[in-house]
Amino acid sequence: MIAETRFTVGPDHADELGHMNHVAAVRFLEKARYLWYAQAGLWGSGAVRGEDFTLGTVVVNLNIDYLKECFQGEEFRVRTMPGKKGTKSFVLDQRVITPAGETAVRCRCTSVIMDLETRKVLPVPDSIGTHFTHREP
């Protein structure tokens, strides 16, 4: 499953150079991942913070390449797609795409799923795992 989200670089997201700050980019990428999780069905019937919210995602590794500028006022797309899946961890690949269709930011995010009551890492649930075409050895 590939999910696409749109964001606009606002004044609070820009640095003194007039382009998107790296911290804002990380926040946009995180929001896009949460939307991917919801669409994948991680939180049951789409409830992200409801009573049935017993699973959480934990980022264990984040690799980001900043390739092009995203300027204040520009709308850009964040494309989130499955990368690799292991037994207890998985990778989501993300791209921030400029209005011209160029990749401005490339991200590989490795995460695990945690049971919020026991605080233990769980095997990748089927709601997430079914979206991956291959499994890491």
Secondary structure by P-SEA (a helix, b strand, c coil): cbbbbbbbbccccccccccccaaaaaaaaaaaaaaaaaaaccccccccccccccbbbbbcbbbbbbcccccccbbbbbbbbbccccccbbbbbbbbccccccccbbbbbbbbbbccccccccccccccccccccccc
